[in-house]
């Protein structure tokens, strides 16, 4: 019969398991990044001749590029400064 008492997991074992999970997640991330690069390259080879160089890219990347282009072409406007109220002249001097 198995023991019913529970042993506490050591920090070293927990750290090793966490490192294995992080390594697997990093490996998957690299795998998906390479797949996206291959897809983009294949798409460009297949449809690149149809797109003009001036045409913006559609999708999330295109939205970011369009925003950056729009911000670059906009001229920054100087903030409006309120006019200072005229100060009353001292009583001893009069202005004509």
Secondary structure, 3 states (H helix, E strand, C coil): CCCCCCCCCCHHHHHHHHHHHHHHHHHHHHHHHHHHHHHHHHHHHHHHHHCCCCCCCCCHHHHHHHHHHHHHHCCCCCCCCCCCCCCCCCCCCCCC
